[in-house]
Amino acid sequence: MGEGPLRLRIEDERLFRGCTAGLHQRTAVVTVCIEGLDGVASADGLFPGLRAGLVALFPEDPLFGISPADWPSVVLMGPTQGELSVPGRVGEWIVAVTVALQRWARDPAHRGRVLGSESGRVRLALPWQRQGVLTDCLRLALRLIELWSDPSPAPARDITAVIRPGMEEARKFGLPPSALRYALAAAERGIPVEVQSGHVQYGWGRSALRMADNFSGRTGFVAALLAGNKLRTMQVLCGSAVPIPRATSLRRSTRR
């Protein structure tokens, strides 16, 4: 890398309410200026620091189904065509960190992509659900990459302590963990996903399915009540000759 850390700045940002640039979700097209790459022939020396920083960001709450070696390709749309320039490789990490932060905020951001790069500049397509969350996550991602790219010894920074309050606030209005996994699983299969007030919509038009947490509009009232009672559920399964483990019901005593 160069003699100092990267310096990243948003030059242009356009948010679309629909899909574009090959993504299957709401898309933001962003141009980021990159300084600090003068004379750098390869970005390979940057990757270990970025990967370690991202993995260590929330060690007690890793993203489901993603190992350290998966970054950044796990959140990139499709295989990279040809060799990317050094700014393009940095752009992949901007996409990765921005998507990761959105997922930690409980938004089902799926995959983004690098649209193009040139000397000192990269153009990105980023998925988003909540505009405020995307804006905060993108700017935080740029700042984190700047910190992680600094090759000189730096004072210990408790980055998690600084960003956790904002992340926890965003999570209050995000999806529950189970609903988040449903949404990401649907997006992985190419099903359009849109978070709306009180529910998630899968698909469009007459084929759309709306789900609130684990329940859809096709879930019967009795089935929903039954699913909320583990003992009754096991009794019904047993009565239908479905093998289940032995169990009993215990009632907690209030006497001391």
Backbone as CSV, one residue per row, in Angstrom:
resi,resn,N_x,N_y,N_z,CA_x,CA_y,CA_z,C_x,C_y,C_z
1,MET,0.833,-1.185,0.000,0.000,0.000,0.000,0.871,1.239,0.000
2,GLY,0.229,2.407,0.045,0.973,3.647,0.047,1.562,3.927,1.419
3,GLU,2.012,5.160,1.594,2.666,5.519,2.835,1.677,5.818,3.942
4,GLY,0.446,6.053,3.648,-0.542,6.380,4.660,-1.850,5.674,4.395
5,PRO,-2.875,5.972,5.203,-4.170,5.316,5.017,-4.898,5.851,3.792
6,LEU,-5.918,5.133,3.377,-6.759,5.609,2.285,-7.605,6.780,2.767
7,ARG,-8.016,7.599,1.826,-8.949,8.681,2.107,-10.094,8.548,1.101
8,LEU,-11.291,8.373,1.620,-12.453,8.067,0.794,-13.492,9.177,0.928
9,ARG,-14.086,9.530,-0.205,-15.065,10.622,-0.211,-16.165,10.321,-1.232
10,ILE,-17.413,10.536,-0.831,-18.546,10.325,-1.731,-18.641,11.518,-2.678
11,GLU,-18.586,11.222,-3.968,-18.683,12.275,-4.983,-20.103,12.410,-5.504
12,ASP,-20.809,11.296,-5.623,-22.173,11.328,-6.149,-22.954,10.164,-5.553
13,GLU,-24.222,10.392,-5.254,-25.059,9.345,-4.633,-26.485,9.481,-5.150
14,ARG,-26.984,8.428,-5.766,-28.342,8.433,-6.310,-29.098,7.207,-5.822
15,LEU,-30.231,7.448,-5.186,-31.046,6.361,-4.650,-32.240,6.121,-5.558
16,PHE,-32.468,4.851,-5.908,-33.593,4.446,-6.736,-34.571,3.629,-5.886
17,ARG,-35.849,3.867,-6.081,-36.863,3.115,-5.329,-37.010,1.697,-5.857
18,GLY,-36.524,1.446,-7.055,-36.610,0.119,-7.639,-35.232,-0.475,-7.879
19,CYS,-35.214,-1.572,-8.623,-33.966,-2.287,-8.909,-33.308,-1.691,-10.152
20,THR,-31.998,-1.665,-10.135,-31.235,-1.254,-11.304,-29.824,-1.803,-11.180
21,ALA,-29.045,-1.654,-12.218,-27.631,-2.055,-12.231,-27.436,-3.544,-11.933
22,GLY,-28.448,-4.365,-12.248,-28.320,-5.800,-12.059,-28.653,-6.296,-10.675
23,LEU,-29.054,-5.418,-9.742,-29.431,-5.851,-8.402,-30.902,-6.238,-8.367
24,HIS,-31.295,-7.003,-7.346,-32.682,-7.447,-7.208,-33.409,-6.714,-6.084
25,GLN,-32.810,-5.642,-5.579,-33.420,-4.865,-4.506,-33.335,-3.386,-4.864
26,ARG,-33.946,-2.546,-4.020,-33.739,-1.114,-4.175,-32.240,-0.854,-4.291
27,THR,-31.894,0.065,-5.165,-30.470,0.229,-5.486,-30.036,1.673,-5.313
28,ALA,-28.877,1.849,-4.724,-28.212,3.151,-4.683,-26.972,3.057,-5.570
29,VAL,-26.789,4.013,-6.463,-25.605,4.079,-7.304,-24.722,5.204,-6.760
30,VAL,-23.524,4.840,-6.333,-22.658,5.764,-5.602,-21.288,5.820,-6.275
31,THR,-20.758,7.023,-6.401,-19.386,7.209,-6.875,-18.532,7.672,-5.701
32,VAL,-17.433,6.958,-5.453,-16.541,7.260,-4.333,-15.165,7.605,-4.876
33,CYS,-14.614,8.734,-4.430,-13.238,9.109,-4.766,-12.288,8.472,-3.753
34,ILE,-11.186,7.925,-4.255,-10.212,7.230,-3.411,-8.864,7.925,-3.553
35,GLU,-8.336,8.390,-2.445,-7.011,8.989,-2.423,-6.079,8.116,-1.603
36,GLY,-4.815,8.136,-1.920,-3.837,7.340,-1.193,-3.379,6.116,-1.940
37,LEU,-3.745,6.010,-3.216,-3.358,4.850,-4.024,-2.250,5.169,-5.017
38,ASP,-1.678,6.353,-4.939,-0.617,6.726,-5.887,0.552,5.751,-5.805
39,GLY,0.935,5.203,-6.941,2.062,4.291,-6.994,1.771,2.894,-6.492
40,VAL,0.502,2.596,-6.149,0.144,1.268,-5.648,-0.238,0.385,-6.835
41,ALA,0.474,-0.704,-7.036,0.219,-1.586,-8.174,-0.783,-2.674,-7.842
42,SER,-0.936,-3.009,-6.560,-1.838,-4.082,-6.146,-2.439,-3.741,-4.794
43,ALA,-3.719,-4.105,-4.625,-4.403,-3.860,-3.356,-4.336,-5.078,-2.435
44,ASP,-3.586,-6.114,-2.820,-3.566,-7.346,-2.026,-3.121,-7.115,-0.590
45,GLY,-2.192,-6.170,-0.378,-1.720,-5.933,0.973,-2.767,-5.315,1.871
46,LEU,-3.835,-4.792,1.285,-4.902,-4.173,2.059,-5.883,-5.189,2.622
47,PHE,-6.050,-6.318,1.936,-7.124,-7.242,2.266,-7.061,-7.828,3.678
48,PRO,-5.876,-8.287,4.150,-5.863,-8.878,5.503,-6.361,-7.918,6.576
49,GLY,-5.959,-6.647,6.494,-6.398,-5.673,7.487,-7.892,-5.411,7.420
50,LEU,-8.438,-5.347,6.206,-9.873,-5.122,6.056,-10.669,-6.323,6.556
51,ARG,-10.213,-7.522,6.197,-10.921,-8.730,6.627,-10.890,-8.863,8.147
52,ALA,-9.729,-8.638,8.748,-9.610,-8.741,10.201,-10.467,-7.693,10.896
53,GLY,-10.496,-6.483,10.355,-11.297,-5.432,10.958,-12.774,-5.739,10.900
54,LEU,-13.239,-6.245,9.765,-14.655,-6.552,9.605,-15.083,-7.701,10.516
55,VAL,-14.263,-8.740,10.596,-14.587,-9.893,11.436,-14.609,-9.498,12.912
56,ALA,-13.724,-8.578,13.311,-13.622,-8.184,14.719,-14.621,-7.110,15.117
57,LEU,-15.401,-6.615,14.166,-16.286,-5.501,14.463,-17.341,-5.856,15.504
58,PHE,-18.007,-7.008,15.312,-18.991,-7.484,16.278,-18.712,-8.958,16.551
59,PRO,-17.671,-9.271,17.305,-17.278,-10.672,17.490,-18.343,-11.516,18.168
60,GLU,-19.179,-10.900,18.994,-20.209,-11.664,19.690,-21.465,-11.848,18.856
61,ASP,-21.500,-11.235,17.678,-22.698,-11.294,16.842,-22.314,-11.412,15.375
62,PRO,-21.626,-12.503,15.005,-21.198,-12.650,13.604,-22.399,-12.827,12.680
63,LEU,-22.240,-12.425,11.452,-23.320,-12.573,10.490,-23.518,-14.047,10.160
64,PHE,-24.755,-14.470,10.139,-25.098,-15.879,9.948,-24.594,-16.397,8.608
65,GLY,-23.900,-17.545,8.659,-23.512,-18.254,7.450,-22.336,-17.667,6.702
66,ILE,-21.605,-16.729,7.317,-20.466,-16.113,6.643,-19.206,-16.350,7.452
67,SER,-18.190,-16.928,6.815,-16.912,-17.147,7.475,-15.944,-16.044,7.062
68,PRO,-14.862,-15.837,7.826,-13.908,-14.774,7.478,-13.386,-14.867,6.048
69,ALA,-13.182,-16.090,5.554,-12.622,-16.251,4.210,-13.615,-15.866,3.111
70,ASP,-14.898,-15.723,3.463,-15.920,-15.410,2.464,-15.880,-13.956,1.989
71,TRP,-15.306,-13.076,2.801,-15.316,-11.657,2.443,-14.292,-11.339,1.362
72,PRO,-14.583,-10.441,0.432,-15.841,-9.722,0.256,-16.791,-10.384,-0.739
73,SER,-16.379,-11.501,-1.358,-17.139,-12.064,-2.481,-18.541,-12.500,-2.091
74,VAL,-18.763,-12.835,-0.807,-20.050,-13.369,-0.381,-21.189,-12.366,-0.550
75,VAL,-20.881,-11.066,-0.605,-21.939,-10.069,-0.774,-21.795,-9.310,-2.094
76,LEU,-21.043,-9.886,-3.029,-20.900,-9.268,-4.345,-21.796,-9.980,-5.346
77,MET,-22.378,-9.232,-6.258,-23.332,-9.775,-7.220,-22.597,-10.439,-8.366
78,GLY,-22.615,-11.770,-8.398,-22.036,-12.501,-9.513,-20.525,-12.479,-9.501
79,PRO,-19.894,-13.291,-10.336,-18.433,-13.317,-10.416,-17.893,-12.058,-11.053
80,THR,-16.717,-11.659,-10.630,-16.067,-10.489,-11.210,-15.600,-10.815,-12.626
81,GLN,-15.952,-9.964,-13.549,-15.563,-10.179,-14.945,-14.210,-9.522,-15.199
82,GLY,-13.188,-10.333,-15.416,-11.867,-9.791,-15.699,-11.189,-9.246,-14.453
83,GLU,-10.065,-8.610,-14.666,-9.282,-8.061,-13.573,-9.759,-6.654,-13.240
84,LEU,-10.094,-6.430,-11.985,-10.464,-5.104,-11.543,-9.210,-4.284,-11.277
85,SER,-9.320,-2.978,-11.468,-8.229,-2.086,-11.103,-8.123,-2.024,-9.589
86,VAL,-7.073,-1.381,-9.095,-6.906,-1.241,-7.647,-8.099,-0.497,-7.034
87,PRO,-8.567,0.625,-7.606,-9.771,1.249,-7.051,-10.979,0.304,-7.052
88,GLY,-11.084,-0.531,-8.081,-12.189,-1.487,-8.134,-12.131,-2.497,-7.011
89,ARG,-10.924,-2.949,-6.674,-10.768,-3.897,-5.570,-11.128,-3.243,-4.243
90,VAL,-10.749,-1.982,-4.083,-11.155,-1.248,-2.877,-12.673,-1.094,-2.864
91,GLY,-13.255,-0.859,-4.052,-14.703,-0.730,-4.155,-15.435,-1.970,-3.686
92,GLU,-14.873,-3.154,-3.950,-15.504,-4.389,-3.470,-15.633,-4.376,-1.953
93,TRP,-14.631,-3.859,-1.265,-14.676,-3.806,0.193,-15.634,-2.736,0.683
94,ILE,-15.774,-1.647,-0.045,-16.774,-0.647,0.332,-18.162,-1.271,0.274
95,VAL,-18.432,-2.036,-0.793,-19.703,-2.749,-0.905,-19.866,-3.719,0.267
96,ALA,-18.826,-4.507,0.541,-18.920,-5.545,1.563,-19.206,-4.965,2.940
97,VAL,-18.473,-3.932,3.327,-18.655,-3.367,4.665,-20.010,-2.671,4.771
98,THR,-20.435,-1.991,3.707,-21.739,-1.325,3.736,-22.868,-2.330,3.870
99,VAL,-22.800,-3.432,3.122,-23.827,-4.477,3.213,-23.800,-5.129,4.595
100,ALA,-22.610,-5.420,5.117,-22.498,-6.049,6.433,-23.129,-5.175,7.512
101,LEU,-22.854,-3.886,7.487,-23.415,-2.989,8.492,-24.937,-2.922,8.388
102,GLN,-25.477,-2.935,7.171,-26.931,-2.944,7.010,-27.535,-4.223,7.589
103,ARG,-26.866,-5.338,7.374,-27.388,-6.589,7.930,-27.334,-6.576,9.450
104,TRP,-26.263,-6.009,10.023,-26.209,-5.897,11.485,-27.321,-4.992,12.002
105,ALA,-27.761,-4.041,11.189,-28.863,-3.166,11.568,-30.217,-3.823,11.304
106,ARG,-30.190,-5.099,10.880,-31.380,-5.918,10.625,-32.145,-5.467,9.388
107,ASP,-31.430,-5.008,8.376,-32.012,-4.785,7.058,-31.515,-5.888,6.124
108,PRO,-32.410,-6.511,5.331,-31.992,-7.620,4.464,-31.290,-7.152,3.196
109,ALA,-30.187,-6.425,3.355,-29.380,-6.034,2.196,-28.692,-7.283,1.662
110,HIS,-28.860,-7.574,0.379,-28.380,-8.840,-0.157,-26.979,-8.712,-0.748
111,ARG,-26.884,-8.258,-1.986,-25.586,-8.162,-2.659,-25.487,-6.863,-3.454
112,GLY,-24.256,-6.342,-3.541,-23.986,-5.178,-4.369,-22.932,-5.512,-5.398
113,ARG,-22.488,-4.515,-6.133,-21.492,-4.781,-7.167,-20.698,-3.522,-7.498
114,VAL,-19.538,-3.747,-8.091,-18.714,-2.663,-8.626,-19.117,-2.464,-10.076
115,LEU,-19.560,-1.263,-10.414,-20.011,-0.981,-11.772,-18.879,-0.533,-12.684
116,GLY,-17.884,0.091,-12.105,-16.765,0.558,-12.912,-15.765,1.286,-12.039
117,SER,-14.552,1.398,-12.537,-13.516,2.089,-11.773,-12.518,2.726,-12.734
118,GLU,-11.901,3.764,-12.245,-10.836,4.428,-12.982,-9.887,5.011,-11.961
119,SER,-8.894,5.720,-12.413,-7.880,6.250,-11.511,-8.516,7.141,-10.445
120,GLY,-8.443,6.668,-9.195,-8.924,7.474,-8.073,-10.418,7.542,-7.912
121,ARG,-11.159,6.662,-8.566,-12.615,6.764,-8.506,-13.234,5.393,-8.765
122,VAL,-14.350,5.093,-8.053,-15.046,3.819,-8.246,-16.544,4.067,-8.180
123,ARG,-17.288,3.361,-9.026,-18.743,3.499,-9.088,-19.372,2.194,-8.619
124,LEU,-20.288,2.312,-7.650,-20.827,1.135,-6.967,-22.350,1.098,-7.040
125,ALA,-22.905,-0.115,-7.008,-24.341,-0.322,-6.847,-24.554,-1.009,-5.507
126,LEU,-25.324,-0.380,-4.625,-25.526,-0.881,-3.268,-27.004,-1.162,-3.025
127,PRO,-27.334,-2.303,-2.396,-28.727,-2.575,-2.037,-29.106,-1.778,-0.794
128,TRP,-30.400,-1.460,-0.661,-30.839,-0.758,0.548,-32.319,-0.995,0.795
129,GLN,-32.731,-0.795,2.058,-34.131,-0.871,2.434,-34.595,0.423,3.109
130,ARG,-33.820,0.890,4.094,-34.138,2.150,4.775,-33.077,3.185,4.394
131,GLN,-33.528,4.319,3.893,-32.589,5.315,3.373,-31.631,5.799,4.450
132,GLY,-32.139,6.093,5.638,-31.284,6.577,6.707,-30.236,5.561,7.114
133,VAL,-30.622,4.289,7.140,-29.685,3.228,7.501,-28.592,3.103,6.446
134,LEU,-28.979,3.134,5.171,-27.973,3.068,4.102,-26.992,4.234,4.203
135,THR,-27.519,5.442,4.387,-26.661,6.626,4.458,-25.649,6.500,5.592
136,ASP,-26.129,6.107,6.765,-25.229,5.974,7.916,-24.217,4.853,7.699
137,CYS,-24.679,3.715,7.164,-23.795,2.559,6.986,-22.727,2.831,5.927
138,LEU,-23.085,3.514,4.850,-22.113,3.819,3.806,-21.019,4.738,4.350
139,ARG,-21.402,5.776,5.033,-20.409,6.707,5.568,-19.554,6.055,6.649
140,LEU,-20.161,5.219,7.465,-19.387,4.499,8.480,-18.438,3.513,7.817
141,ALA,-18.881,2.857,6.741,-18.018,1.910,6.030,-16.783,2.611,5.480
142,LEU,-16.959,3.784,4.909,-15.810,4.528,4.379,-14.838,4.881,5.498
143,ARG,-15.371,5.294,6.641,-14.496,5.658,7.749,-13.759,4.438,8.299
144,LEU,-14.445,3.319,8.411,-13.800,2.105,8.912,-12.684,1.645,7.977
145,ILE,-12.930,1.682,6.677,-11.907,1.253,5.717,-10.698,2.176,5.798
146,GLU,-10.935,3.462,5.998,-9.812,4.379,6.183,-8.980,3.984,7.403
147,LEU,-9.654,3.659,8.509,-8.937,3.275,9.734,-8.190,1.958,9.543
148,TRP,-8.855,0.979,8.942,-8.245,-0.344,8.788,-7.110,-0.348,7.777
149,SER,-7.067,0.633,6.897,-6.007,0.683,5.890,-4.770,1.425,6.385
150,ASP,-4.825,1.965,7.588,-3.700,2.736,8.114,-2.565,1.788,8.517
151,PRO,-1.413,1.842,7.844,-0.328,0.906,8.156,0.488,1.309,9.378
152,SER,0.329,2.534,9.849,1.128,2.994,10.986,0.444,2.634,12.287
153,PRO,1.217,2.401,13.347,0.606,2.113,14.648,-0.311,3.259,15.057
154,ALA,-1.459,2.914,15.537,-2.435,3.924,15.926,-2.908,3.635,17.345
155,PRO,-3.353,4.659,18.055,-3.893,4.420,19.397,-5.057,3.455,19.343
156,ALA,-5.207,2.675,20.386,-6.310,1.714,20.432,-7.629,2.453,20.314
157,ARG,-8.456,1.999,19.433,-9.767,2.611,19.237,-10.843,1.567,19.499
158,ASP,-11.743,1.870,20.405,-12.859,0.962,20.633,-13.959,1.342,19.653
159,ILE,-13.799,0.891,18.411,-14.737,1.282,17.359,-16.141,0.797,17.673
160,THR,-16.232,-0.426,18.199,-17.545,-0.997,18.481,-18.310,-0.140,19.472
161,ALA,-17.645,0.350,20.506,-18.310,1.173,21.516,-18.854,2.461,20.919
162,VAL,-18.173,2.965,19.895,-18.601,4.212,19.263,-19.832,3.995,18.383
163,ILE,-19.845,2.907,17.624,-20.925,2.721,16.652,-22.095,1.909,17.210
164,ARG,-21.907,1.219,18.333,-22.969,0.356,18.854,-24.270,1.105,19.156
165,PRO,-24.238,2.289,19.807,-25.514,2.970,20.085,-26.353,3.204,18.837
166,GLY,-25.716,3.690,17.766,-26.459,3.912,16.536,-26.973,2.621,15.925
167,MET,-26.167,1.556,16.023,-26.577,0.271,15.476,-27.764,-0.301,16.249
168,GLU,-27.715,-0.178,17.576,-28.821,-0.682,18.391,-30.104,0.095,18.116
169,GLU,-29.987,1.389,17.896,-31.170,2.191,17.585,-31.770,1.764,16.249
170,ALA,-30.917,1.507,15.260,-31.409,1.064,13.957,-32.065,-0.306,14.052
171,ARG,-31.526,-1.172,14.901,-32.073,-2.522,15.046,-33.497,-2.525,15.598
172,LYS,-33.825,-1.524,16.414,-35.167,-1.466,17.005,-36.251,-1.457,15.931
173,PHE,-35.923,-0.896,14.781,-36.919,-0.767,13.714,-36.595,-1.688,12.533
174,GLY,-35.644,-2.613,12.737,-35.319,-3.586,11.708,-36.122,-4.863,11.870
175,LEU,-35.749,-5.884,11.136,-36.466,-7.155,11.176,-35.996,-8.012,12.349
176,PRO,-36.882,-8.849,12.901,-36.438,-9.855,13.870,-35.463,-10.815,13.177
177,PRO,-34.570,-11.471,13.933,-33.568,-12.350,13.310,-34.158,-13.404,12.385
178,SER,-35.268,-14.045,12.795,-35.840,-15.090,11.937,-36.373,-14.509,10.637
179,ALA,-37.041,-13.365,10.710,-37.564,-12.730,9.497,-36.426,-12.258,8.596
180,LEU,-35.331,-11.806,9.199,-34.169,-11.379,8.415,-33.605,-12.547,7.614
181,ARG,-33.542,-13.718,8.233,-33.016,-14.899,7.523,-33.944,-15.325,6.403
182,TYR,-35.251,-15.252,6.630,-36.199,-15.565,5.559,-35.970,-14.631,4.375
183,ALA,-35.840,-13.339,4.671,-35.701,-12.348,3.606,-34.410,-12.556,2.824
184,LEU,-33.308,-12.830,3.519,-32.037,-13.046,2.825,-32.060,-14.344,2.021
185,ALA,-32.735,-15.371,2.557,-32.847,-16.629,1.816,-33.654,-16.430,0.534
186,ALA,-34.702,-15.612,0.613,-35.495,-15.325,-0.580,-34.673,-14.533,-1.594
187,ALA,-33.939,-13.535,-1.120,-33.103,-12.738,-2.019,-32.046,-13.596,-2.692
188,GLU,-31.510,-14.573,-1.971,-30.502,-15.469,-2.539,-31.080,-16.281,-3.690
189,ARG,-32.375,-16.495,-3.679,-33.044,-17.250,-4.740,-33.610,-16.347,-5.831
190,GLY,-33.269,-15.085,-5.782,-33.714,-14.159,-6.812,-35.123,-13.651,-6.630
191,ILE,-35.714,-13.841,-5.449,-37.068,-13.366,-5.170,-36.989,-11.921,-4.684
192,PRO,-37.698,-11.006,-5.318,-37.668,-9.611,-4.852,-38.166,-9.509,-3.412
193,VAL,-37.468,-8.744,-2.596,-37.799,-8.572,-1.186,-37.899,-7.084,-0.888
194,GLU,-38.991,-6.681,-0.240,-39.141,-5.285,0.156,-39.751,-5.223,1.543
195,VAL,-39.063,-4.526,2.451,-39.574,-4.356,3.810,-40.569,-3.204,3.801
196,GLN,-41.798,-3.493,4.234,-42.833,-2.482,4.315,-43.274,-2.340,5.767
197,SER,-44.181,-1.451,6.025,-44.620,-1.185,7.391,-45.295,-2.414,7.991
198,GLY,-44.614,-3.043,8.961,-45.204,-4.164,9.678,-45.057,-5.513,9.011
199,HIS,-44.494,-5.576,7.811,-44.359,-6.869,7.149,-43.290,-6.802,6.063
200,VAL,-42.977,-7.965,5.498,-42.049,-8.066,4.381,-42.814,-8.598,3.177
201,GLN,-42.655,-7.951,2.037,-43.302,-8.421,0.813,-42.295,-9.176,-0.039
202,TYR,-42.678,-10.374,-0.440,-41.860,-11.208,-1.318,-42.539,-11.262,-2.685
203,GLY,-41.804,-10.907,-3.723,-42.375,-10.904,-5.065,-43.149,-9.622,-5.331
204,TRP,-43.747,-9.530,-6.524,-44.473,-8.340,-6.945,-45.844,-8.722,-7.492
205,GLY,-46.726,-7.735,-7.531,-48.019,-7.897,-8.177,-48.871,-8.986,-7.565
206,ARG,-49.585,-9.705,-8.415,-50.520,-10.727,-7.934,-49.810,-11.910,-7.302
207,SER,-48.517,-12.073,-7.581,-47.765,-13.186,-6.998,-47.113,-12.818,-5.663
208,ALA,-47.315,-11.598,-5.196,-46.654,-11.156,-3.973,-47.193,-11.905,-2.760
209,LEU,-46.304,-12.196,-1.833,-46.656,-12.822,-0.561,-46.156,-11.911,0.548
210,ARG,-47.020,-11.608,1.504,-46.644,-10.750,2.623,-46.544,-11.582,3.891
211,MET,-45.452,-11.350,4.623,-45.224,-12.092,5.857,-44.892,-11.131,6.990
212,ALA,-45.487,-11.405,8.152,-45.160,-10.688,9.377,-44.417,-11.672,10.264
213,ASP,-43.120,-11.452,10.421,-42.244,-12.389,11.131,-42.339,-13.751,10.447
214,ASN,-42.874,-14.791,11.128,-42.932,-16.132,10.551,-44.290,-16.465,9.936
215,PHE,-45.207,-15.528,9.929,-46.574,-15.812,9.498,-46.907,-15.053,8.225
216,SER,-47.636,-15.718,7.344,-48.072,-15.089,6.104,-49.580,-14.916,6.141
217,GLY,-50.099,-14.240,5.115,-51.538,-14.087,5.024,-52.262,-15.398,4.797
218,ARG,-51.519,-16.450,4.477,-52.129,-17.766,4.265,-52.078,-18.635,5.513
219,THR,-51.522,-18.102,6.587,-51.430,-18.861,7.828,-52.765,-18.795,8.548
220,GLY,-53.360,-19.944,8.856,-54.639,-19.982,9.549,-54.512,-19.525,10.994
221,PHE,-55.593,-18.987,11.537,-55.593,-18.488,12.906,-55.288,-19.601,13.898
222,VAL,-55.923,-20.753,13.715,-55.708,-21.880,14.635,-54.256,-22.365,14.525
223,ALA,-53.752,-22.440,13.318,-52.366,-22.884,13.136,-51.391,-21.937,13.825
224,ALA,-51.681,-20.633,13.765,-50.809,-19.663,14.417,-50.840,-19.833,15.931
225,LEU,-52.031,-20.042,16.495,-52.137,-20.266,17.943,-51.408,-21.544,18.343
226,LEU,-51.566,-22.574,17.545,-50.938,-23.855,17.847,-49.418,-23.747,17.804
227,ALA,-48.909,-23.009,16.824,-47.461,-22.870,16.694,-46.846,-22.139,17.877
228,GLY,-47.661,-21.341,18.587,-47.157,-20.623,19.743,-47.181,-21.422,21.026
229,ASN,-47.670,-22.666,20.974,-47.742,-23.514,22.164,-46.997,-24.811,21.869
230,LYS,-45.811,-24.949,22.416,-44.961,-26.091,22.088,-45.601,-27.405,22.511
231,LEU,-46.200,-27.455,23.695,-46.792,-28.706,24.177,-47.953,-29.142,23.284
232,ARG,-48.848,-28.208,22.943,-49.978,-28.550,22.073,-49.486,-28.995,20.703
233,THR,-48.460,-28.342,20.201,-47.897,-28.728,18.904,-47.403,-30.170,18.950
234,MET,-46.689,-30.541,20.021,-46.173,-31.895,20.143,-47.306,-32.906,20.280
235,GLN,-48.374,-32.522,20.964,-49.525,-33.431,21.102,-50.176,-33.697,19.754
236,VAL,-50.300,-32.649,18.932,-50.897,-32.823,17.608,-50.007,-33.695,16.732
237,LEU,-48.702,-33.459,16.783,-47.780,-34.269,15.999,-47.829,-35.726,16.439
238,CYS,-47.859,-35.941,17.740,-47.922,-37.310,18.259,-49.207,-38.010,17.810
239,GLY,-50.312,-37.256,17.849,-51.581,-37.830,17.409,-51.625,-38.141,15.937
240,SER,-50.702,-37.547,15.173,-50.626,-37.806,13.739,-49.531,-38.806,13.398
241,ALA,-49.036,-39.513,14.435,-48.017,-40.558,14.278,-46.690,-40.005,13.774
242,VAL,-46.394,-38.723,14.103,-45.096,-38.144,13.766,-44.145,-38.390,14.937
243,PRO,-42.987,-39.010,14.713,-42.052,-39.271,15.819,-41.589,-37.967,16.471
244,ILE,-41.706,-37.900,17.790,-41.259,-36.725,18.534,-40.543,-37.192,19.790
245,PRO,-39.654,-36.376,20.342,-38.987,-36.754,21.595,-39.973,-36.708,22.756
246,ARG,-39.729,-37.509,23.768,-40.573,-37.492,24.957,-40.407,-36.165,25.679
247,ALA,-41.501,-35.666,26.208,-41.458,-34.370,26.881,-42.573,-34.298,27.914
248,THR,-42.441,-33.367,28.820,-43.478,-33.123,29.809,-43.575,-31.638,30.054
249,SER,-44.650,-31.208,30.675,-44.866,-29.800,30.940,-44.609,-29.507,32.412
250,LEU,-43.852,-28.486,32.689,-43.544,-28.064,34.052,-44.093,-26.670,34.279
251,ARG,-44.701,-26.485,35.426,-45.240,-25.175,35.766,-44.395,-24.583,36.872
252,ARG,-43.968,-23.358,36.655,-43.095,-22.705,37.624,-43.908,-22.277,38.846
253,SER,-43.416,-22.640,40.015,-44.097,-22.299,41.247,-43.740,-20.878,41.659
254,THR,-44.748,-20.153,42.182,-44.501,-18.785,42.655,-44.250,-18.754,44.158
255,ARG,-44.408,-19.913,44.841,-44.151,-19.958,46.276,-42.673,-20.033,46.566
256,ARG,-42.258,-19.435,47.649,-40.849,-19.463,48.064,-40.685,-20.374,49.252
